[in-house]
Amino acid sequence: MGSFIELQAADGHKLAAYRCEPAGKPRGGLVVVQEIFGVNSHIRAVADGYAADGYLVIAPAIFDRAQRNYETGYTQPEIEAGVAVMQGLKWDNTLADIAAAVEGAKTAGRVGIVGYCFGGAVAWMAASKLPGLACAIPYYGGAIPNLIGEQPKCPVMFQWGETDHSIPLVAAQKVSAAHPQAVAHYYKAGHGFNCDQRASFHAESAKLARERSIEFLRKHLG
């Protein structure tokens, strides 16, 4: 179990972040980026899981720019509210918040980033725009096909759902084709397949994707 800390971005903005430590010496640092539902119980559980695997994990509350302590579930009204908050954010601010989290994780060594849904797109942008990242793992980042021209500065592993209603398979494949140096995995699952609190959860795909994520982190972080 972790606890909330405060980070400060380069522009002076202060934001909350969920931080959890491994039992022993960290293998490296990992930034976990939320979906549009805030740093909720699922994201905290994801962070705890990566800490159990040996990483110092920081999950920044990037919605703090718009609304402090944002945390919701997965009903349609909550989805719509989360989308509205997301659309009000600016990339420069979000990346500044991620940079603060990366800086905080550096005490553990090399730093990677993994993000889900909106966080997947954030992980992709961070890999392309921020220094100091050793690897990035975007899970079904809906905006990534519109950001296909970005050029990552670190190794990337994409996790896509073949039946994702918000990211057509052909769009995901175009991203992979445009970035052949990146690893791309496709699962017989839909959007949000990693989240065990959503109806779209697909246990087999989530398990395999996590195993591959850990293998990727072991390779690039330790």
Salt bridges, closest charged atoms under 4 A:
ASP11 OD2 - ARG65 NH1 2.79
GLU21 OE2 - ARG19 NH1 2.47
GLU35 OE2 - ARG198 NH1 3.02
ASP53 OD2 - ARG210 NH2 2.57
ASP64 OD2 - ARG68 NH1 3.38
GLU71 OE1 - ARG44 NH1 3.27
ASP97 OD1 - ARG65 NH2 2.87
GLU103 OE1 - LYS106 NZ 3.48
GLU150 OE1 - LYS129 NZ 3.30
GLU162 OE1 - LYS188 NZ 3.60
ASP164 OD2 - HIS191 ND1 2.76
ASP196 OD1 - HIS42 ND1 3.73
GLU211 OE2 - LYS207 NZ 2.60
